[in-house]
């Protein structure tokens, strides 16, 4: 064991939010200490949504949540912990961010600038989805009704403030792309016709000219992206200054905005606004279309939580800056990582996290790769074990909690309880069949697009080889769906260039074999093709680019099996197969009635 690592002996969860602050937490430190608590186990406390009570919708990883308290309040709480010899485990969220709040600067920049945003690579966005109308756009399924109805009811309103335009939809605010300001400013220029001889008129024309030369929102050249980021802000400042110096300009813009916003009862009056919105880097849509058309990876099916790509060095560094500062100062002595199964390469992430923690602590990275106490929110199923090569200290305890619950259940009562349950619901239920059916339901209803994307990816791979090109898109997509439905665990952990573990190999072969049995009408070779892909058994004639595409499919597949298992099992089956509710906790095995003392030990 590494001597410098603090290993908790008893933790106490503190759920921070506006109703429980750092100051309140400080007041109970002495009490917790006398209870025998060695470490405070803190919920996420970095900047989150304005009304967030849980903290997992982080909008800025490098700011403290102002609703919980100031940095001074935080430091005082930590000092109180240290005065009592206590440590702190921080709950960190590396997989996703909350995007429903304008405080998320990264996401707002993406909405404003599309693929040319400095932060476009930070999010897992498909800029070339199957639907061509969504190319270079982000689908935002936030409308309460069909777009046309919402538009003509006047619920979408353009605003002008501080030299920039935005779109308001009730409590939602979205930026307007600077290059499209001309839709509004051209109208404003017409409103200024009587002032043609004034200096501010020529300056206003100059601003319009600058907008014409602004690099487009689809620009991907790094230098042009930097130019756009710089010039758009200069244009906004020029516009703000011109409005301040010439009230006529401000009034002309306000009149143009009023025209653009249309008039309820006159459908044609919304044409200009419709044209302006169609020119943005996002497409507003009815919330019900999310399952089939959303083109950014989410936390499960939660539209307000967009996945970030911490596998990229720049994103990792940007998202962990404050965390490493707190680790280095001793404020944070342990970490709890939320939803590691959503990560692109979990092992690589944990190794990098431990390495950077060692650097922050100014200690050499220990031989076992563990520089700080690290637990992960990993849900294990059945006999599954944590990957042995992960430099972590264990899970957050779902497995242990369920084992404790199991040993308290009388196995001999299974027959009687099952009989009561069957009589109550009026029929019998087979747990395995139910999980399979509900995972298929989830893939059809709430996570349909994610699975469609996987089907399209594998179809493109099959087209690259004459041996497999005759497999149809439908057959391949069905094979993907059926294999995921039969997956016995949340995900596998294959990595390009590394041997496939026996555990992962067994999982994939078991899932494919089960899918074959359930789908005799699908040609067996289709499943074999998918199985070989998932095991990195690629055709020998692939070039480097094709191999990378094959590996990308496997890594994406691994990211999606977990959410489908979670939605199918935790969020659906657990509310149906409730023979004994105590067995239905997260990570539980409701079909296993009790655990013997011998098995527990």
C-alpha positions as CSV (number, residue, x, y, z in Angstrom):
1,X,0.0,0.0,0.0
2,X,1.2,3.5,-0.8
3,X,1.8,5.3,2.5
4,X,0.9,8.8,1.2
5,X,-2.6,7.7,0.0
6,X,-5.4,8.3,2.5
7,X,-7.8,5.3,2.6
8,X,-11.2,6.2,4.2
9,X,-12.5,4.0,7.0
10,X,-16.0,5.6,7.1
11,X,-17.6,8.1,4.8
12,X,-20.6,10.4,5.0
13,X,-22.3,11.6,1.9
14,X,-23.0,15.4,1.8
15,X,-25.5,16.5,-0.9
16,X,-24.5,20.1,-1.7
17,X,-26.9,22.5,-3.3
18,X,-28.6,25.8,-2.5
19,X,-30.3,24.2,0.5
20,X,-27.1,22.7,2.0
21,X,-24.0,24.9,1.7
22,X,-20.4,24.8,2.6
23,X,-21.2,26.8,5.8
24,X,-23.8,24.3,6.9
25,X,-21.4,21.5,6.1
26,X,-18.7,23.1,8.3
27,X,-21.1,23.3,11.2
28,X,-21.6,19.5,11.3
29,X,-17.9,18.5,10.9
30,X,-17.4,18.0,14.6
31,X,-20.6,15.9,14.8
32,X,-19.5,13.7,11.9
33,X,-16.1,13.3,13.5
34,X,-17.6,12.1,16.8
35,X,-19.7,9.6,14.8
36,X,-16.4,8.1,13.6
37,X,-16.6,9.4,10.0
38,X,-13.1,9.6,8.6
39,X,-13.9,11.4,5.3
40,X,-16.6,13.6,3.9
41,X,-18.0,12.2,0.6
42,X,-19.0,15.3,-1.3
43,X,-21.5,15.5,-4.2
44,X,-20.4,17.5,-7.2
45,X,-19.9,21.1,-6.3
46,X,-18.5,22.7,-9.4
47,X,-20.7,25.2,-11.3
48,X,-24.0,23.5,-12.3
49,X,-27.4,24.5,-13.6
50,X,-28.9,27.5,-11.8
51,X,-31.6,25.4,-10.0
52,X,-29.6,22.1,-9.8
53,X,-30.1,20.1,-6.6
54,X,-27.8,17.2,-7.5
55,X,-24.8,18.9,-9.2
56,X,-24.3,16.4,-12.0
57,X,-25.3,18.9,-14.7
58,X,-21.9,20.8,-14.5
59,X,-21.7,23.9,-16.7
60,X,-18.1,24.8,-15.8
61,X,-15.6,22.4,-14.3
62,X,-13.3,25.2,-13.2
63,X,-15.7,27.3,-11.0
64,X,-17.3,26.6,-7.7
65,X,-21.1,26.5,-7.6
66,X,-22.0,29.9,-6.4
67,X,-25.3,28.6,-5.0
68,X,-23.3,26.5,-2.5
69,X,-21.0,29.2,-1.4
70,X,-17.8,31.2,-2.1
71,X,-14.3,29.9,-2.4
72,X,-13.7,31.3,1.1
73,X,-16.6,29.3,2.4
74,X,-15.2,26.2,0.7
75,X,-11.7,26.7,2.2
76,X,-13.2,27.2,5.6
77,X,-15.1,23.9,5.4
78,X,-11.9,22.1,4.2
79,X,-9.9,23.7,7.1
80,X,-12.5,22.4,9.5
81,X,-12.2,18.9,8.1
82,X,-8.4,19.0,8.4
83,X,-8.7,20.3,12.0
84,X,-10.6,17.1,12.8
85,X,-8.2,14.9,10.9
86,X,-10.8,14.2,8.2
87,X,-10.4,14.0,4.4
88,X,-12.7,14.7,1.5
89,X,-13.8,12.5,-1.4
90,X,-14.9,14.6,-4.3
91,X,-17.5,13.4,-6.8
92,X,-16.3,14.3,-10.3
93,X,-18.2,14.2,-13.5
94,X,-15.9,13.7,-16.6
95,X,-18.4,12.2,-19.0
96,X,-20.9,15.0,-19.6
97,X,-22.0,18.6,-19.0
98,X,-25.3,20.4,-18.4
99,X,-26.2,22.4,-21.5
100,X,-29.5,23.9,-20.5
101,X,-27.9,26.9,-18.8
102,X,-26.3,29.8,-20.6
103,X,-23.4,29.6,-18.1
104,X,-22.0,26.7,-20.1
105,X,-19.6,28.9,-22.2
106,X,-18.3,25.9,-24.2
107,X,-21.8,24.9,-25.4
108,X,-23.0,28.4,-26.1
109,X,-19.9,28.9,-28.3
110,X,-20.8,25.7,-30.2
111,X,-24.3,26.9,-30.8
112,X,-23.1,30.3,-31.9
113,X,-20.3,29.1,-34.2
114,X,-21.1,25.5,-35.1
115,X,-18.2,23.4,-36.5
116,X,-16.0,26.6,-36.4
117,X,-16.4,26.9,-32.7
118,X,-13.2,26.6,-30.7
119,X,-15.1,24.1,-28.5
120,X,-16.7,22.1,-31.3
121,X,-14.2,19.2,-30.7
122,X,-15.0,19.2,-27.0
123,X,-18.4,17.7,-27.5
124,X,-19.3,14.3,-29.1
125,X,-21.3,15.8,-32.0
126,X,-22.0,14.2,-35.3
127,X,-21.8,17.1,-37.7
128,X,-22.6,14.7,-40.6
129,X,-25.7,12.8,-39.4
130,X,-27.8,10.6,-41.6
131,X,-30.3,13.4,-42.1
132,X,-28.6,15.8,-44.5
133,X,-30.7,18.8,-43.3
134,X,-28.8,18.5,-40.0
135,X,-25.3,18.7,-41.6
136,X,-23.2,21.2,-39.7
137,X,-26.0,21.7,-37.1
138,X,-26.9,20.5,-33.6
139,X,-30.4,19.3,-33.1
140,X,-32.0,20.9,-30.0
141,X,-35.2,19.0,-29.2
142,X,-36.5,21.5,-26.6
143,X,-39.8,22.8,-28.2
144,X,-43.1,22.0,-26.6
145,X,-44.8,21.6,-30.0
146,X,-44.1,21.3,-33.7
147,X,-41.6,24.0,-34.8
148,X,-44.1,25.8,-37.1
149,X,-46.7,26.1,-34.5
150,X,-44.3,27.4,-31.9
151,X,-42.9,29.9,-34.4
152,X,-46.3,31.3,-35.5
153,X,-47.5,31.6,-31.9
154,X,-44.7,34.1,-31.4
155,X,-42.9,32.0,-28.8
156,X,-39.5,32.4,-30.4
157,X,-38.2,36.0,-30.0
158,X,-35.0,37.7,-31.1
159,X,-33.4,39.9,-28.5
160,X,-30.6,42.5,-28.9
161,X,-28.4,43.4,-26.0
162,X,-24.8,44.6,-25.7
163,X,-24.0,44.4,-29.4
164,X,-25.2,40.8,-29.8
165,X,-28.4,39.1,-30.8
166,X,-29.9,36.1,-29.1
167,X,-33.0,33.9,-29.4
168,X,-35.3,33.4,-26.5
169,X,-37.8,30.6,-26.0
170,X,-39.4,31.0,-22.5
171,X,-36.4,30.3,-20.1
172,X,-34.1,29.1,-22.9
173,X,-31.6,31.5,-24.5
174,X,-29.6,30.7,-27.6
175,X,-26.9,32.8,-29.4
176,X,-27.4,34.0,-32.9
177,X,-24.5,33.4,-35.3
178,X,-22.7,36.7,-35.9
179,X,-22.6,36.0,-39.6
180,X,-26.4,36.0,-39.7
181,X,-26.7,39.4,-38.0
182,X,-27.0,40.8,-41.5
183,X,-30.6,39.4,-41.7
184,X,-31.5,41.9,-39.0
185,X,-29.0,44.7,-39.6
186,X,-29.9,45.0,-43.3
187,X,-33.4,45.9,-42.2
188,X,-32.0,48.3,-39.6
189,X,-30.0,49.9,-42.4
190,X,-33.2,50.5,-44.3
191,X,-34.6,52.1,-41.2
192,X,-31.7,54.5,-41.2
193,X,-32.2,55.7,-44.8
194,X,-32.9,59.3,-43.7
195,X,-29.4,59.5,-42.0
196,X,-27.3,58.5,-45.1
197,X,-25.1,61.6,-44.7
198,X,-24.3,60.9,-41.0
199,X,-21.0,59.3,-40.0
200,X,-22.7,56.6,-38.1
201,X,-24.5,55.4,-41.2
202,X,-21.2,54.8,-43.0
203,X,-19.9,53.0,-39.9
204,X,-23.0,50.9,-39.8
205,X,-22.4,49.9,-43.4
206,X,-18.8,49.1,-42.5
207,X,-20.0,46.7,-39.8
208,X,-22.2,44.9,-42.4
209,X,-19.2,44.6,-44.7
210,X,-17.2,43.1,-41.9
211,X,-19.9,40.5,-41.4
212,X,-19.7,39.5,-45.0
213,X,-16.0,38.8,-44.7
214,X,-16.3,36.9,-41.4
215,X,-15.2,33.2,-41.8
216,X,-18.3,31.0,-42.2
217,X,-19.6,28.8,-39.3
218,X,-18.6,25.7,-41.3
219,X,-14.9,26.7,-41.4
220,X,-12.6,24.1,-40.0
221,X,-9.2,25.5,-40.8
222,X,-7.6,26.3,-37.4
223,X,-6.3,29.7,-38.4
224,X,-9.6,30.7,-39.9
225,X,-11.4,29.5,-36.7
226,X,-9.1,31.7,-34.6
227,X,-9.8,34.6,-37.0
228,X,-13.6,34.1,-36.7
229,X,-13.3,33.9,-32.9
230,X,-11.4,37.2,-32.8
231,X,-13.3,39.2,-35.5
232,X,-16.8,38.3,-34.3
233,X,-16.1,39.8,-30.9
234,X,-14.7,43.0,-32.5
235,X,-17.8,43.3,-34.6
236,X,-20.0,43.0,-31.5
237,X,-18.1,45.7,-29.7
238,X,-18.3,48.0,-32.7
239,X,-22.0,47.5,-32.9
240,X,-22.4,48.1,-29.2
241,X,-20.4,51.3,-29.4
242,X,-22.3,52.5,-32.4
243,X,-25.6,52.1,-30.6
244,X,-24.3,53.9,-27.5
245,X,-23.0,56.8,-29.5
246,X,-25.9,57.1,-31.9
247,X,-29.4,56.3,-30.4
248,X,-30.8,56.4,-33.9
249,X,-28.9,53.1,-34.6
250,X,-30.3,51.5,-31.4
251,X,-33.8,52.5,-32.4
252,X,-33.4,51.2,-36.0
253,X,-32.2,47.8,-34.7
254,X,-35.0,47.6,-32.2
255,X,-37.5,48.3,-35.0
256,X,-35.8,45.7,-37.2
257,X,-36.0,43.1,-34.4
258,X,-39.7,43.9,-34.0
259,X,-40.3,43.2,-37.7
260,X,-38.2,40.0,-37.6
261,X,-40.2,38.7,-34.6
262,X,-43.4,38.7,-36.6
263,X,-47.0,39.2,-35.5
264,X,-49.3,36.5,-34.2
265,X,-52.2,36.0,-36.6
266,X,-50.1,36.8,-39.7
267,X,-48.2,33.6,-40.6
268,X,-46.2,35.3,-43.4
269,X,-44.8,37.8,-41.0
270,X,-42.6,35.0,-39.5
271,X,-40.9,34.2,-42.8
272,X,-37.9,36.4,-42.0
273,X,-37.5,34.8,-38.5
274,X,-37.8,31.3,-40.0
275,X,-35.1,32.2,-42.6
276,X,-32.8,33.5,-39.8
277,X,-33.2,30.5,-37.6
278,X,-32.6,28.1,-40.5
279,X,-29.2,29.8,-41.0
280,X,-28.1,28.9,-37.4
281,X,-25.8,26.2,-36.3
282,X,-28.6,24.6,-34.4
283,X,-32.1,23.4,-35.3
284,X,-34.9,23.8,-32.8
285,X,-37.2,20.8,-32.8
286,X,-40.2,19.3,-31.0
287,X,-38.9,17.3,-28.0
288,X,-40.4,14.1,-29.2
289,X,-38.0,13.9,-32.2
290,X,-35.0,13.5,-29.9
291,X,-34.9,9.7,-29.9
292,X,-34.6,9.4,-33.6
293,X,-32.7,12.4,-34.8
294,X,-30.5,13.9,-32.0
295,X,-26.9,14.1,-33.1
296,X,-24.9,14.6,-30.0
297,X,-24.1,11.9,-27.5
298,X,-26.0,12.3,-24.2
299,X,-25.9,10.9,-20.7
300,X,-28.4,8.1,-21.4
301,X,-31.4,9.8,-23.0
302,X,-31.2,13.1,-21.1
303,X,-31.1,15.9,-23.7
304,X,-29.8,18.5,-21.2
305,X,-26.6,16.5,-20.5
306,X,-24.2,16.4,-23.5
307,X,-21.2,14.2,-23.5
308,X,-17.7,15.7,-23.6
309,X,-14.6,14.1,-25.1
310,X,-12.2,13.8,-22.3
311,X,-10.1,11.4,-24.4
312,X,-8.8,14.5,-26.1
313,X,-5.8,16.1,-24.3
314,X,-7.1,19.6,-24.6
315,X,-10.5,18.7,-23.2
316,X,-9.0,16.6,-20.3
317,X,-6.8,19.5,-19.3
318,X,-9.6,22.1,-19.6
319,X,-12.0,20.0,-17.5
320,X,-9.6,19.0,-14.7
321,X,-7.7,22.2,-14.0
322,X,-9.5,23.1,-10.8
323,X,-9.7,19.5,-9.7
324,X,-6.0,19.1,-9.8
325,X,-5.5,22.3,-8.0
326,X,-7.7,21.0,-5.1
327,X,-5.9,17.7,-5.1
328,X,-2.5,19.4,-5.0
329,X,-3.5,21.6,-2.1
330,X,-4.8,18.7,-0.1
331,X,-8.4,19.9,-0.1
332,X,-9.4,16.7,-2.0
333,X,-7.9,13.5,-0.8
334,X,-10.0,11.0,-2.8
335,X,-12.0,10.9,-6.0
336,X,-15.3,9.3,-7.0
337,X,-15.7,9.1,-10.8
338,X,-19.2,9.3,-12.1
339,X,-20.4,7.1,-15.0
340,X,-17.0,5.7,-16.2
341,X,-18.8,3.4,-18.6
342,X,-19.6,6.5,-20.8
343,X,-15.9,7.2,-21.3
344,X,-14.3,6.4,-24.7
345,X,-11.3,4.7,-23.1
346,X,-11.8,4.2,-19.3
347,X,-8.4,2.6,-18.6
348,X,-6.6,5.4,-20.4
349,X,-8.6,8.0,-18.5
350,X,-7.9,6.5,-15.1
351,X,-4.2,6.1,-15.9
352,X,-4.0,9.7,-17.0
353,X,-6.0,10.9,-13.9
354,X,-3.7,9.1,-11.5
355,X,-0.6,10.3,-13.3
356,X,-1.8,13.9,-13.1
357,X,-2.8,13.5,-9.5
358,X,0.7,12.3,-8.7
359,X,2.1,15.4,-10.4
360,X,-0.3,17.7,-8.5
361,X,0.8,16.0,-5.2
362,X,4.4,16.2,-6.2
363,X,5.0,12.5,-5.7
364,X,6.3,9.8,-8.1
365,X,3.6,7.7,-9.6
366,X,3.6,4.4,-7.5
367,X,4.3,1.1,-9.3
368,X,0.6,0.1,-9.0
369,X,-0.4,3.4,-10.8
370,X,-2.5,4.6,-7.9
371,X,-1.5,8.1,-6.6
372,X,-4.8,8.9,-4.9
373,X,-7.7,7.0,-3.5
374,X,-10.0,6.5,-6.5
375,X,-13.4,4.8,-6.6
376,X,-15.6,4.4,-9.7
377,X,-19.4,4.3,-10.2
378,X,-19.2,1.0,-12.0
379,X,-22.2,-1.3,-12.0
380,X,-21.1,-4.9,-12.0
381,X,-23.5,-7.7,-13.0
382,X,-23.5,-11.3,-11.9
383,X,-20.0,-12.6,-11.5
384,X,-18.4,-9.7,-13.3
385,X,-15.3,-8.2,-11.7
386,X,-13.7,-4.8,-12.1
387,X,-11.0,-4.9,-14.8
388,X,-7.8,-5.9,-13.0
389,X,-5.7,-3.3,-14.9
390,X,-7.7,-0.3,-13.7
391,X,-5.6,1.8,-11.3
392,X,-8.6,2.3,-8.9
393,X,-9.4,1.1,-5.4
394,X,-12.9,-0.3,-6.2
395,X,-16.4,0.6,-7.0
396,X,-18.7,3.1,-5.2
397,X,-20.3,0.0,-3.5
398,X,-23.5,-0.9,-5.4
399,X,-22.2,-4.5,-5.5
400,X,-21.4,-4.6,-1.8
401,X,-24.8,-3.0,-0.8
402,X,-26.6,-5.6,-2.9
403,X,-24.6,-8.5,-1.4
404,X,-25.5,-7.3,2.1
405,X,-29.2,-7.0,1.1
406,X,-29.0,-10.5,-0.4
407,X,-27.6,-12.1,2.7
408,X,-30.5,-10.7,4.7
409,X,-33.1,-12.3,2.4
410,X,-34.4,-15.7,3.4
411,X,-33.8,-18.0,0.4
412,X,-36.4,-20.4,1.7
413,X,-39.1,-17.8,1.2
414,X,-38.6,-17.5,-2.6
415,X,-41.4,-19.9,-3.5
416,X,-44.0,-18.2,-1.3
417,X,-43.0,-14.7,-2.4
418,X,-43.0,-15.7,-6.1
419,X,-46.4,-17.2,-5.7
420,X,-47.8,-14.0,-4.2
421,X,-46.2,-11.9,-6.8
422,X,-47.6,-14.0,-9.7
423,X,-51.0,-14.0,-8.1
424,X,-50.9,-10.2,-7.7
425,X,-49.9,-9.4,-11.3
426,X,-51.9,-12.2,-12.9
427,X,-49.1,-13.9,-14.8
428,X,-45.5,-15.1,-14.5
429,X,-42.5,-13.2,-15.6
430,X,-39.1,-14.5,-16.8
431,X,-36.5,-12.0,-15.8
432,X,-34.1,-12.7,-18.6
433,X,-36.7,-12.5,-21.3
434,X,-38.0,-9.2,-19.7
435,X,-34.6,-7.6,-19.8
436,X,-34.1,-8.6,-23.4
437,X,-37.5,-7.2,-24.4
438,X,-37.1,-3.9,-22.5
439,X,-33.7,-3.3,-23.9
440,X,-35.2,-3.7,-27.4
441,X,-38.0,-1.3,-26.4
442,X,-35.4,1.3,-25.2
443,X,-33.6,1.0,-28.6
444,X,-36.8,1.6,-30.4
445,X,-38.1,4.5,-28.3
446,X,-35.6,6.5,-26.4
447,X,-32.2,5.6,-27.9
448,X,-33.2,4.8,-31.4
449,X,-30.8,7.2,-33.1
450,X,-27.7,5.9,-31.3
451,X,-28.4,2.4,-32.5
452,X,-29.2,3.6,-36.0
453,X,-25.8,5.3,-36.1
454,X,-24.1,2.1,-35.1
455,X,-26.0,0.2,-37.8
456,X,-24.9,2.7,-40.4
457,X,-21.3,2.6,-39.3
458,X,-21.1,-1.2,-39.5
459,X,-22.9,-1.0,-42.9
460,X,-20.2,1.3,-44.2
461,X,-17.5,-1.0,-42.9
462,X,-19.1,-4.0,-44.7
463,X,-19.2,-2.0,-48.0
464,X,-15.4,-1.7,-47.9
465,X,-14.9,-5.5,-48.4
466,X,-16.1,-7.6,-51.2
467,X,-16.7,-10.5,-48.8
468,X,-19.2,-8.6,-46.7
469,X,-20.7,-6.0,-49.0
470,X,-23.8,-8.0,-49.7
471,X,-25.0,-7.7,-46.1
472,X,-27.9,-5.3,-46.1
473,X,-28.2,-2.2,-43.8
474,X,-31.3,-3.7,-42.3
475,X,-29.7,-7.0,-41.5
476,X,-26.6,-5.4,-40.0
477,X,-28.7,-2.9,-37.9
478,X,-30.8,-5.8,-36.6
479,X,-27.7,-7.7,-35.7
480,X,-26.4,-4.7,-33.8
481,X,-29.7,-4.3,-31.9
482,X,-30.1,-7.9,-31.1
483,X,-26.5,-8.3,-29.9
484,X,-26.9,-5.3,-27.6
485,X,-30.2,-6.6,-26.3
486,X,-28.5,-9.9,-25.4
487,X,-25.5,-8.2,-23.8
488,X,-25.1,-9.7,-20.3
489,X,-23.1,-6.7,-18.8
490,X,-23.1,-3.0,-19.2
491,X,-20.1,-2.8,-21.5
492,X,-16.8,-4.2,-22.6
493,X,-13.4,-2.5,-22.5
494,X,-11.5,-3.3,-25.6
495,X,-8.7,-0.9,-26.7
496,X,-7.1,-0.7,-30.1
497,X,-3.6,-2.2,-30.3
498,X,-4.1,-4.2,-27.1
499,X,-5.0,-7.9,-26.6
500,X,-8.7,-8.7,-26.0
501,X,-9.2,-9.9,-22.4
502,X,-10.7,-13.3,-21.8
503,X,-13.6,-11.6,-19.9
504,X,-14.4,-9.3,-22.8
505,X,-14.1,-12.1,-25.3
506,X,-16.5,-14.3,-23.3
507,X,-19.1,-11.4,-23.0
508,X,-19.1,-10.7,-26.8
509,X,-19.3,-14.4,-27.8
510,X,-22.0,-15.0,-25.3
511,X,-24.1,-12.0,-26.5
512,X,-23.7,-12.9,-30.2
513,X,-24.5,-16.6,-29.5
514,X,-27.7,-15.5,-27.7
515,X,-28.6,-13.1,-30.5
516,X,-28.2,-15.9,-33.0
517,X,-30.5,-18.2,-31.1
518,X,-33.2,-15.5,-30.8
519,X,-33.0,-14.6,-34.5
520,X,-32.7,-17.7,-36.7
521,X,-34.1,-15.8,-39.6
522,X,-31.0,-13.6,-39.8
523,X,-28.1,-15.2,-41.7
524,X,-25.6,-16.5,-39.2
525,X,-22.6,-15.0,-41.1
526,X,-24.0,-11.5,-40.4
527,X,-23.6,-12.1,-36.7
528,X,-20.2,-13.6,-37.2
529,X,-19.1,-10.5,-39.1
530,X,-20.3,-8.3,-36.2
531,X,-18.7,-10.6,-33.6
532,X,-15.3,-10.5,-35.4
533,X,-15.5,-6.7,-35.6
534,X,-16.2,-6.4,-31.9
535,X,-13.3,-8.7,-31.1
536,X,-10.9,-6.7,-33.3
537,X,-10.6,-9.5,-35.8
538,X,-10.4,-7.2,-38.8
539,X,-9.9,-8.4,-42.4
540,X,-6.2,-8.5,-43.3
541,X,-6.5,-6.3,-46.4
542,X,-7.5,-3.2,-44.5
543,X,-5.3,-0.1,-44.8
544,X,-4.6,2.1,-41.8
545,X,-7.5,4.4,-42.3
546,X,-9.9,1.5,-42.6
547,X,-8.6,-0.1,-39.5
548,X,-9.1,3.2,-37.6
549,X,-12.7,3.2,-38.8
550,X,-13.2,-0.3,-37.7
551,X,-11.8,0.5,-34.2
552,X,-13.9,3.6,-34.0
553,X,-17.0,1.5,-34.4
554,X,-16.0,-0.9,-31.6
555,X,-15.3,2.0,-29.2
556,X,-18.6,3.7,-30.1
557,X,-20.4,0.4,-29.6
558,X,-18.9,0.1,-26.2
559,X,-20.1,3.6,-25.2
560,X,-23.7,2.8,-26.1
561,X,-24.3,-0.6,-24.6
562,X,-24.2,0.8,-21.0
563,X,-27.0,3.4,-21.4
564,X,-29.2,0.8,-23.1
565,X,-28.7,-1.7,-20.3
566,X,-29.3,1.1,-17.7
567,X,-32.5,2.3,-19.3
568,X,-33.7,-1.2,-20.0
569,X,-32.9,-2.8,-16.6
570,X,-32.7,0.0,-14.0
571,X,-35.3,2.3,-15.4
572,X,-37.8,-0.2,-16.8
573,X,-37.4,-3.8,-15.7
574,X,-36.9,-2.8,-12.0
575,X,-40.3,-1.2,-12.1
576,X,-42.0,-4.3,-13.5
577,X,-40.1,-7.2,-12.0
578,X,-40.5,-6.2,-8.4
579,X,-41.0,-9.5,-6.7
580,X,-39.1,-8.2,-3.7
581,X,-38.3,-4.5,-3.9
582,X,-35.2,-4.8,-1.7
583,X,-33.5,-6.7,-4.5
584,X,-34.2,-4.0,-7.1
585,X,-31.5,-1.5,-6.1
586,X,-29.1,-0.3,-8.8
587,X,-26.7,-3.1,-9.6
588,X,-29.0,-5.6,-8.0
589,X,-30.0,-9.1,-9.3
590,X,-33.8,-9.2,-8.7
591,X,-33.9,-12.7,-10.1
592,X,-31.5,-14.0,-7.5
593,X,-33.5,-14.5,-4.3
594,X,-31.1,-14.2,-1.4
595,X,-27.4,-14.9,-0.9
596,X,-26.1,-17.6,1.4
597,X,-23.6,-16.7,4.2
598,X,-21.1,-18.9,2.5
599,X,-21.5,-17.2,-0.8
600,X,-21.3,-13.8,0.9
601,X,-17.9,-14.6,2.4
